[in-house]
Amino acid sequence: MAVPKKRTSKSRKKIRKNVWKGKAYRAAVKAFSLAESISTGHSKSFYWIAKEDPSGSSK
């Protein structure tokens, strides 16, 4: 089984952790932006079929 030869420094660990957190943050911002554009009706890249109201009443 392969094992690391030397101990990883604290600074290297922090760098890797911050890169990982940055990717998650950017994904969250992108998802929130898409949700916001869909809710306001300004989305140009996301399409869906609106379902009919099951009660049959239109508002």
mmCIF file of the N, C-alpha and C atoms, coordinates in Angstrom:
data_MODEL
# 
_entry.id   MODEL 
# 
loop_
_atom_site.group_PDB 
_atom_site.id 
_atom_site.type_symbol 
_atom_site.label_atom_id 
_atom_site.label_alt_id 
_atom_site.label_comp_id 
_atom_site.label_asym_id 
_atom_site.label_entity_id 
_atom_site.label_seq_id 
_atom_site.pdbx_PDB_ins_code 
_atom_site.Cartn_x 
_atom_site.Cartn_y 
_atom_site.Cartn_z 
_atom_site.occupancy 
_atom_site.B_iso_or_equiv 
_atom_site.pdbx_formal_charge 
_atom_site.auth_seq_id 
_atom_site.auth_comp_id 
_atom_site.auth_asym_id 
_atom_site.auth_atom_id 
_atom_site.pdbx_PDB_model_num 
ATOM 1   N N  . MET A 1 1  ? 0.847   -1.176 0.000   1.00 0.00 ? 1  MET A N  1 
ATOM 2   C CA . MET A 1 1  ? 0.000   0.000  0.000   1.00 0.00 ? 1  MET A CA 1 
ATOM 3   C C  . MET A 1 1  ? 0.892   1.239  0.000   1.00 0.00 ? 1  MET A C  1 
ATOM 4   N N  . ALA A 1 2  ? 0.544   2.225  -0.799  1.00 0.00 ? 2  ALA A N  1 
ATOM 5   C CA . ALA A 1 2  ? 1.323   3.456  -0.911  1.00 0.00 ? 2  ALA A CA 1 
ATOM 6   C C  . ALA A 1 2  ? 1.063   4.351  0.300   1.00 0.00 ? 2  ALA A C  1 
ATOM 7   N N  . VAL A 1 3  ? 2.139   4.899  0.844   1.00 0.00 ? 3  VAL A N  1 
ATOM 8   C CA . VAL A 1 3  ? 2.026   5.831  1.971   1.00 0.00 ? 3  VAL A CA 1 
ATOM 9   C C  . VAL A 1 3  ? 2.844   7.081  1.658   1.00 0.00 ? 3  VAL A C  1 
ATOM 10  N N  . PRO A 1 4  ? 2.420   8.237  2.165   1.00 0.00 ? 4  PRO A N  1 
ATOM 11  C CA . PRO A 1 4  ? 3.186   9.448  1.917   1.00 0.00 ? 4  PRO A CA 1 
ATOM 12  C C  . PRO A 1 4  ? 4.542   9.392  2.622   1.00 0.00 ? 4  PRO A C  1 
ATOM 13  N N  . LYS A 1 5  ? 5.567   9.913  1.986   1.00 0.00 ? 5  LYS A N  1 
ATOM 14  C CA . LYS A 1 5  ? 6.927   9.874  2.550   1.00 0.00 ? 5  LYS A CA 1 
ATOM 15  C C  . LYS A 1 5  ? 7.114   10.918 3.634   1.00 0.00 ? 5  LYS A C  1 
ATOM 16  N N  . LYS A 1 6  ? 6.505   12.087 3.442   1.00 0.00 ? 6  LYS A N  1 
ATOM 17  C CA . LYS A 1 6  ? 6.707   13.171 4.394   1.00 0.00 ? 6  LYS A CA 1 
ATOM 18  C C  . LYS A 1 6  ? 5.375   13.724 4.859   1.00 0.00 ? 6  LYS A C  1 
ATOM 19  N N  . ARG A 1 7  ? 5.406   14.377 5.986   1.00 0.00 ? 7  ARG A N  1 
ATOM 20  C CA . ARG A 1 7  ? 4.214   14.982 6.558   1.00 0.00 ? 7  ARG A CA 1 
ATOM 21  C C  . ARG A 1 7  ? 3.824   16.223 5.755   1.00 0.00 ? 7  ARG A C  1 
ATOM 22  N N  . THR A 1 8  ? 2.522   16.403 5.526   1.00 0.00 ? 8  THR A N  1 
ATOM 23  C CA . THR A 1 8  ? 2.029   17.582 4.818   1.00 0.00 ? 8  THR A CA 1 
ATOM 24  C C  . THR A 1 8  ? 2.017   18.770 5.778   1.00 0.00 ? 8  THR A C  1 
ATOM 25  N N  . SER A 1 9  ? 2.537   19.890 5.346   1.00 0.00 ? 9  SER A N  1 
ATOM 26  C CA . SER A 1 9  ? 2.618   21.065 6.213   1.00 0.00 ? 9  SER A CA 1 
ATOM 27  C C  . SER A 1 9  ? 1.235   21.660 6.478   1.00 0.00 ? 9  SER A C  1 
ATOM 28  N N  . LYS A 1 10 ? 1.143   22.410 7.570   1.00 0.00 ? 10 LYS A N  1 
ATOM 29  C CA . LYS A 1 10 ? -0.122  23.068 7.924   1.00 0.00 ? 10 LYS A CA 1 
ATOM 30  C C  . LYS A 1 10 ? -0.550  24.035 6.835   1.00 0.00 ? 10 LYS A C  1 
ATOM 31  N N  . SER A 1 11 ? 0.400   24.774 6.264   1.00 0.00 ? 11 SER A N  1 
ATOM 32  C CA . SER A 1 11 ? 0.039   25.758 5.237   1.00 0.00 ? 11 SER A CA 1 
ATOM 33  C C  . SER A 1 11 ? -0.519  25.069 3.995   1.00 0.00 ? 11 SER A C  1 
ATOM 34  N N  . ARG A 1 12 ? 0.069   23.923 3.640   1.00 0.00 ? 12 ARG A N  1 
ATOM 35  C CA . ARG A 1 12 ? -0.421  23.185 2.471   1.00 0.00 ? 12 ARG A CA 1 
ATOM 36  C C  . ARG A 1 12 ? -1.837  22.665 2.727   1.00 0.00 ? 12 ARG A C  1 
ATOM 37  N N  . LYS A 1 13 ? -2.078  22.178 3.954   1.00 0.00 ? 13 LYS A N  1 
ATOM 38  C CA . LYS A 1 13 ? -3.425  21.710 4.307   1.00 0.00 ? 13 LYS A CA 1 
ATOM 39  C C  . LYS A 1 13 ? -4.432  22.842 4.210   1.00 0.00 ? 13 LYS A C  1 
ATOM 40  N N  . LYS A 1 14 ? -4.058  24.023 4.710   1.00 0.00 ? 14 LYS A N  1 
ATOM 41  C CA . LYS A 1 14 ? -4.962  25.174 4.673   1.00 0.00 ? 14 LYS A CA 1 
ATOM 42  C C  . LYS A 1 14 ? -5.251  25.591 3.236   1.00 0.00 ? 14 LYS A C  1 
ATOM 43  N N  . ILE A 1 15 ? -4.225  25.559 2.396   1.00 0.00 ? 15 ILE A N  1 
ATOM 44  C CA . ILE A 1 15 ? -4.413  25.921 0.984   1.00 0.00 ? 15 ILE A CA 1 
ATOM 45  C C  . ILE A 1 15 ? -5.421  24.971 0.335   1.00 0.00 ? 15 ILE A C  1 
ATOM 46  N N  . ARG A 1 16 ? -5.239  23.660 0.538   1.00 0.00 ? 16 ARG A N  1 
ATOM 47  C CA . ARG A 1 16 ? -6.143  22.672 -0.063  1.00 0.00 ? 16 ARG A CA 1 
ATOM 48  C C  . ARG A 1 16 ? -7.560  22.826 0.461   1.00 0.00 ? 16 ARG A C  1 
ATOM 49  N N  . LYS A 1 17 ? -7.681  23.070 1.761   1.00 0.00 ? 17 LYS A N  1 
ATOM 50  C CA . LYS A 1 17 ? -9.000  23.231 2.365   1.00 0.00 ? 17 LYS A CA 1 
ATOM 51  C C  . LYS A 1 17 ? -9.692  24.471 1.815   1.00 0.00 ? 17 LYS A C  1 
ATOM 52  N N  . ASN A 1 18 ? -8.946  25.567 1.661   1.00 0.00 ? 18 ASN A N  1 
ATOM 53  C CA . ASN A 1 18 ? -9.536  26.798 1.135   1.00 0.00 ? 18 ASN A CA 1 
ATOM 54  C C  . ASN A 1 18 ? -9.937  26.660 -0.330  1.00 0.00 ? 18 ASN A C  1 
ATOM 55  N N  . VAL A 1 19 ? -9.173  25.913 -1.106  1.00 0.00 ? 19 VAL A N  1 
ATOM 56  C CA . VAL A 1 19 ? -9.543  25.656 -2.501  1.00 0.00 ? 19 VAL A CA 1 
ATOM 57  C C  . VAL A 1 19 ? -10.861 24.885 -2.537  1.00 0.00 ? 19 VAL A C  1 
ATOM 58  N N  . TRP A 1 20 ? -10.981 23.874 -1.683  1.00 0.00 ? 20 TRP A N  1 
ATOM 59  C CA . TRP A 1 20 ? -12.195 23.057 -1.606  1.00 0.00 ? 20 TRP A CA 1 
ATOM 60  C C  . TRP A 1 20 ? -13.388 23.905 -1.184  1.00 0.00 ? 20 TRP A C  1 
ATOM 61  N N  . LYS A 1 21 ? -13.196 24.755 -0.174  1.00 0.00 ? 21 LYS A N  1 
ATOM 62  C CA . LYS A 1 21 ? -14.282 25.625 0.287   1.00 0.00 ? 21 LYS A CA 1 
ATOM 63  C C  . LYS A 1 21 ? -14.664 26.643 -0.791  1.00 0.00 ? 21 LYS A C  1 
ATOM 64  N N  . GLY A 1 22 ? -13.676 27.145 -1.531  1.00 0.00 ? 22 GLY A N  1 
ATOM 65  C CA . GLY A 1 22 ? -13.949 28.107 -2.598  1.00 0.00 ? 22 GLY A CA 1 
ATOM 66  C C  . GLY A 1 22 ? -14.809 27.510 -3.693  1.00 0.00 ? 22 GLY A C  1 
ATOM 67  N N  . LYS A 1 23 ? -14.530 26.251 -4.050  1.00 0.00 ? 23 LYS A N  1 
ATOM 68  C CA . LYS A 1 23 ? -15.339 25.583 -5.075  1.00 0.00 ? 23 LYS A CA 1 
ATOM 69  C C  . LYS A 1 23 ? -16.781 25.428 -4.603  1.00 0.00 ? 23 LYS A C  1 
ATOM 70  N N  . ALA A 1 24 ? -16.948 25.046 -3.334  1.00 0.00 ? 24 ALA A N  1 
ATOM 71  C CA . ALA A 1 24 ? -18.293 24.887 -2.783  1.00 0.00 ? 24 ALA A CA 1 
ATOM 72  C C  . ALA A 1 24 ? -19.024 26.226 -2.748  1.00 0.00 ? 24 ALA A C  1 
ATOM 73  N N  . TYR A 1 25 ? -18.320 27.289 -2.383  1.00 0.00 ? 25 TYR A N  1 
ATOM 74  C CA . TYR A 1 25 ? -18.929 28.618 -2.315  1.00 0.00 ? 25 TYR A CA 1 
ATOM 75  C C  . TYR A 1 25 ? -19.395 29.068 -3.697  1.00 0.00 ? 25 TYR A C  1 
ATOM 76  N N  . ARG A 1 26 ? -18.554 28.881 -4.707  1.00 0.00 ? 26 ARG A N  1 
ATOM 77  C CA . ARG A 1 26 ? -18.928 29.292 -6.065  1.00 0.00 ? 26 ARG A CA 1 
ATOM 78  C C  . ARG A 1 26 ? -20.116 28.486 -6.578  1.00 0.00 ? 26 ARG A C  1 
ATOM 79  N N  . ALA A 1 27 ? -20.181 27.187 -6.253  1.00 0.00 ? 27 ALA A N  1 
ATOM 80  C CA . ALA A 1 27 ? -21.322 26.359 -6.658  1.00 0.00 ? 27 ALA A CA 1 
ATOM 81  C C  . ALA A 1 27 ? -22.602 26.838 -5.977  1.00 0.00 ? 27 ALA A C  1 
ATOM 82  N N  . ALA A 1 28 ? -22.497 27.222 -4.709  1.00 0.00 ? 28 ALA A N  1 
ATOM 83  C CA . ALA A 1 28 ? -23.665 27.706 -3.976  1.00 0.00 ? 28 ALA A CA 1 
ATOM 84  C C  . ALA A 1 28 ? -24.170 29.030 -4.538  1.00 0.00 ? 28 ALA A C  1 
ATOM 85  N N  . VAL A 1 29 ? -23.250 29.922 -4.878  1.00 0.00 ? 29 VAL A N  1 
ATOM 86  C CA . VAL A 1 29 ? -23.632 31.214 -5.453  1.00 0.00 ? 29 VAL A CA 1 
ATOM 87  C C  . VAL A 1 29 ? -24.318 31.015 -6.800  1.00 0.00 ? 29 VAL A C  1 
ATOM 88  N N  . LYS A 1 30 ? -23.789 30.104 -7.602  1.00 0.00 ? 30 LYS A N  1 
ATOM 89  C CA . LYS A 1 30 ? -24.374 29.824 -8.914  1.00 0.00 ? 30 LYS A CA 1 
ATOM 90  C C  . LYS A 1 30 ? -25.780 29.243 -8.771  1.00 0.00 ? 30 LYS A C  1 
ATOM 91  N N  . ALA A 1 31 ? -25.961 28.309 -7.825  1.00 0.00 ? 31 ALA A N  1 
ATOM 92  C CA . ALA A 1 31 ? -27.272 27.703 -7.604  1.00 0.00 ? 31 ALA A CA 1 
ATOM 93  C C  . ALA A 1 31 ? -28.276 28.742 -7.108  1.00 0.00 ? 31 ALA A C  1 
ATOM 94  N N  . PHE A 1 32 ? -27.841 29.606 -6.199  1.00 0.00 ? 32 PHE A N  1 
ATOM 95  C CA . PHE A 1 32 ? -28.733 30.639 -5.681  1.00 0.00 ? 32 PHE A CA 1 
ATOM 96  C C  . PHE A 1 32 ? -29.120 31.621 -6.774  1.00 0.00 ? 32 PHE A C  1 
ATOM 97  N N  . SER A 1 33 ? -28.166 31.963 -7.636  1.00 0.00 ? 33 SER A N  1 
ATOM 98  C CA . SER A 1 33 ? -28.437 32.879 -8.730  1.00 0.00 ? 33 SER A CA 1 
ATOM 99  C C  . SER A 1 33 ? -29.469 32.280 -9.698  1.00 0.00 ? 33 SER A C  1 
ATOM 100 N N  . LEU A 1 34 ? -29.326 30.987 -10.004 1.00 0.00 ? 34 LEU A N  1 
ATOM 101 C CA . LEU A 1 34 ? -30.278 30.321 -10.887 1.00 0.00 ? 34 LEU A CA 1 
ATOM 102 C C  . LEU A 1 34 ? -31.665 30.289 -10.256 1.00 0.00 ? 34 LEU A C  1 
ATOM 103 N N  . ALA A 1 35 ? -31.732 29.959 -8.970  1.00 0.00 ? 35 ALA A N  1 
ATOM 104 C CA . ALA A 1 35 ? -33.021 29.913 -8.270  1.00 0.00 ? 35 ALA A CA 1 
ATOM 105 C C  . ALA A 1 35 ? -33.676 31.288 -8.257  1.00 0.00 ? 35 ALA A C  1 
ATOM 106 N N  . GLU A 1 36 ? -32.881 32.330 -8.054  1.00 0.00 ? 36 GLU A N  1 
ATOM 107 C CA . GLU A 1 36 ? -33.412 33.693 -8.025  1.00 0.00 ? 36 GLU A CA 1 
ATOM 108 C C  . GLU A 1 36 ? -33.969 34.090 -9.391  1.00 0.00 ? 36 GLU A C  1 
ATOM 109 N N  . SER A 1 37 ? -33.237 33.751 -10.469 1.00 0.00 ? 37 SER A N  1 
ATOM 110 C CA . SER A 1 37 ? -33.706 34.113 -11.804 1.00 0.00 ? 37 SER A CA 1 
ATOM 111 C C  . SER A 1 37 ? -34.964 33.340 -12.182 1.00 0.00 ? 37 SER A C  1 
ATOM 112 N N  . ILE A 1 38 ? -35.070 32.088 -11.730 1.00 0.00 ? 38 ILE A N  1 
ATOM 113 C CA . ILE A 1 38 ? -36.268 31.296 -12.014 1.00 0.00 ? 38 ILE A CA 1 
ATOM 114 C C  . ILE A 1 38 ? -37.465 31.879 -11.270 1.00 0.00 ? 38 ILE A C  1 
ATOM 115 N N  . SER A 1 39 ? -37.258 32.241 -9.998  1.00 0.00 ? 39 SER A N  1 
ATOM 116 C CA . SER A 1 39 ? -38.382 32.736 -9.195  1.00 0.00 ? 39 SER A CA 1 
ATOM 117 C C  . SER A 1 39 ? -38.890 34.084 -9.687  1.00 0.00 ? 39 SER A C  1 
ATOM 118 N N  . THR A 1 40 ? -38.012 34.898 -10.278 1.00 0.00 ? 40 THR A N  1 
ATOM 119 C CA . THR A 1 40 ? -38.443 36.194 -10.794 1.00 0.00 ? 40 THR A CA 1 
ATOM 120 C C  . THR A 1 40 ? -38.931 36.103 -12.235 1.00 0.00 ? 40 THR A C  1 
ATOM 121 N N  . GLY A 1 41 ? -38.667 34.948 -12.889 1.00 0.00 ? 41 GLY A N  1 
ATOM 122 C CA . GLY A 1 41 ? -39.101 34.761 -14.266 1.00 0.00 ? 41 GLY A CA 1 
ATOM 123 C C  . GLY A 1 41 ? -38.148 35.332 -15.295 1.00 0.00 ? 41 GLY A C  1 
ATOM 124 N N  . HIS A 1 42 ? -36.917 35.650 -14.898 1.00 0.00 ? 42 HIS A N  1 
ATOM 125 C CA . HIS A 1 42 ? -35.941 36.227 -15.826 1.00 0.00 ? 42 HIS A CA 1 
ATOM 126 C C  . HIS A 1 42 ? -34.940 35.208 -16.362 1.00 0.00 ? 42 HIS A C  1 
ATOM 127 N N  . SER A 1 43 ? -35.169 33.931 -16.111 1.00 0.00 ? 43 SER A N  1 
ATOM 128 C CA . SER A 1 43 ? -34.233 32.907 -16.555 1.00 0.00 ? 43 SER A CA 1 
ATOM 129 C C  . SER A 1 43 ? -34.322 32.720 -18.064 1.00 0.00 ? 43 SER A C  1 
ATOM 130 N N  . LYS A 1 44 ? -33.160 32.717 -18.730 1.00 0.00 ? 44 LYS A N  1 
ATOM 131 C CA . LYS A 1 44 ? -33.113 32.502 -20.169 1.00 0.00 ? 44 LYS A CA 1 
ATOM 132 C C  . LYS A 1 44 ? -32.491 31.141 -20.512 1.00 0.00 ? 44 LYS A C  1 
ATOM 133 N N  . SER A 1 45 ? -31.959 30.440 -19.505 1.00 0.00 ? 45 SER A N  1 
ATOM 134 C CA . SER A 1 45 ? -31.266 29.186 -19.785 1.00 0.00 ? 45 SER A CA 1 
ATOM 135 C C  . SER A 1 45 ? -31.904 27.990 -19.101 1.00 0.00 ? 45 SER A C  1 
ATOM 136 N N  . PHE A 1 46 ? -33.003 28.177 -18.395 1.00 0.00 ? 46 PHE A N  1 
ATOM 137 C CA . PHE A 1 46 ? -33.629 27.085 -17.654 1.00 0.00 ? 46 PHE A CA 1 
ATOM 138 C C  . PHE A 1 46 ? -35.097 27.031 -18.036 1.00 0.00 ? 46 PHE A C  1 
ATOM 139 N N  . TYR A 1 47 ? -35.524 25.901 -18.600 1.00 0.00 ? 47 TYR A N  1 
ATOM 140 C CA . TYR A 1 47 ? -36.898 25.755 -19.058 1.00 0.00 ? 47 TYR A CA 1 
ATOM 141 C C  . TYR A 1 47 ? -37.570 24.605 -18.319 1.00 0.00 ? 47 TYR A C  1 
ATOM 142 N N  . TRP A 1 48 ? -38.842 24.750 -18.040 1.00 0.00 ? 48 TRP A N  1 
ATOM 143 C CA . TRP A 1 48 ? -39.608 23.693 -17.401 1.00 0.00 ? 48 TRP A CA 1 
ATOM 144 C C  . TRP A 1 48 ? -41.057 23.803 -17.846 1.00 0.00 ? 48 TRP A C  1 
ATOM 145 N N  . ILE A 1 49 ? -41.798 22.705 -17.668 1.00 0.00 ? 49 ILE A N  1 
ATOM 146 C CA . ILE A 1 49 ? -43.209 22.670 -18.036 1.00 0.00 ? 49 ILE A CA 1 
ATOM 147 C C  . ILE A 1 49 ? -44.015 22.915 -16.770 1.00 0.00 ? 49 ILE A C  1 
ATOM 148 N N  . ALA A 1 50 ? -44.850 23.933 -16.800 1.00 0.00 ? 50 ALA A N  1 
ATOM 149 C CA . ALA A 1 50 ? -45.683 24.255 -15.639 1.00 0.00 ? 50 ALA A CA 1 
ATOM 150 C C  . ALA A 1 50 ? -46.815 23.253 -15.551 1.00 0.00 ? 50 ALA A C  1 
ATOM 151 N N  . LYS A 1 51 ? -47.029 22.705 -14.353 1.00 0.00 ? 51 LYS A N  1 
ATOM 152 C CA . LYS A 1 51 ? -48.113 21.745 -14.157 1.00 0.00 ? 51 LYS A CA 1 
ATOM 153 C C  . LYS A 1 51 ? -49.416 22.475 -13.915 1.00 0.00 ? 51 LYS A C  1 
ATOM 154 N N  . GLU A 1 52 ? -50.502 21.847 -14.345 1.00 0.00 ? 52 GLU A N  1 
ATOM 155 C CA . GLU A 1 52 ? -51.830 22.410 -14.132 1.00 0.00 ? 52 GLU A CA 1 
ATOM 156 C C  . GLU A 1 52 ? -52.219 22.232 -12.669 1.00 0.00 ? 52 GLU A C  1 
ATOM 157 N N  . ASP A 1 53 ? -53.053 23.107 -12.156 1.00 0.00 ? 53 ASP A N  1 
ATOM 158 C CA . ASP A 1 53 ? -53.547 23.017 -10.795 1.00 0.00 ? 53 ASP A CA 1 
ATOM 159 C C  . ASP A 1 53 ? -54.495 21.817 -10.707 1.00 0.00 ? 53 ASP A C  1 
ATOM 160 N N  . PRO A 1 54 ? -54.251 20.866 -9.793  1.00 0.00 ? 54 PRO A N  1 
ATOM 161 C CA . PRO A 1 54 ? -55.088 19.663 -9.731  1.00 0.00 ? 54 PRO A CA 1 
ATOM 162 C C  . PRO A 1 54 ? -56.536 19.932 -9.319  1.00 0.00 ? 54 PRO A C  1 
ATOM 163 N N  . SER A 1 55 ? -56.784 21.046 -8.633  1.00 0.00 ? 55 SER A N  1 
ATOM 164 C CA . SER A 1 55 ? -58.155 21.350 -8.206  1.00 0.00 ? 55 SER A CA 1 
ATOM 165 C C  . SER A 1 55 ? -59.002 21.878 -9.357  1.00 0.00 ? 55 SER A C  1 
ATOM 166 N N  . GLY A 1 56 ? -58.347 22.315 -10.424 1.00 0.00 ? 56 GLY A N  1 
ATOM 167 C CA . GLY A 1 56 ? -59.075 22.777 -11.591 1.00 0.00 ? 56 GLY A CA 1 
ATOM 168 C C  . GLY A 1 56 ? -59.409 24.249 -11.561 1.00 0.00 ? 56 GLY A C  1 
ATOM 169 N N  . SER A 1 57 ? -59.127 24.914 -10.453 1.00 0.00 ? 57 SER A N  1 
ATOM 170 C CA . SER A 1 57 ? -59.423 26.351 -10.378 1.00 0.00 ? 57 SER A CA 1 
ATOM 171 C C  . SER A 1 57 ? -58.215 27.156 -10.816 1.00 0.00 ? 57 SER A C  1 
ATOM 172 N N  . SER A 1 58 ? -58.425 28.159 -11.600 1.00 0.00 ? 58 SER A N  1 
ATOM 173 C CA . SER A 1 58 ? -57.325 29.003 -12.042 1.00 0.00 ? 58 SER A CA 1 
ATOM 174 C C  . SER A 1 58 ? -57.394 30.334 -11.306 1.00 0.00 ? 58 SER A C  1 
ATOM 175 N N  . LYS A 1 59 ? -56.244 30.805 -10.887 1.00 0.00 ? 59 LYS A N  1 
ATOM 176 C CA . LYS A 1 59 ? -56.197 32.058 -10.136 1.00 0.00 ? 59 LYS A CA 1 
ATOM 177 C C  . LYS A 1 59 ? -55.558 33.146 -10.944 1.00 0.00 ? 59 LYS A C  1 
# 
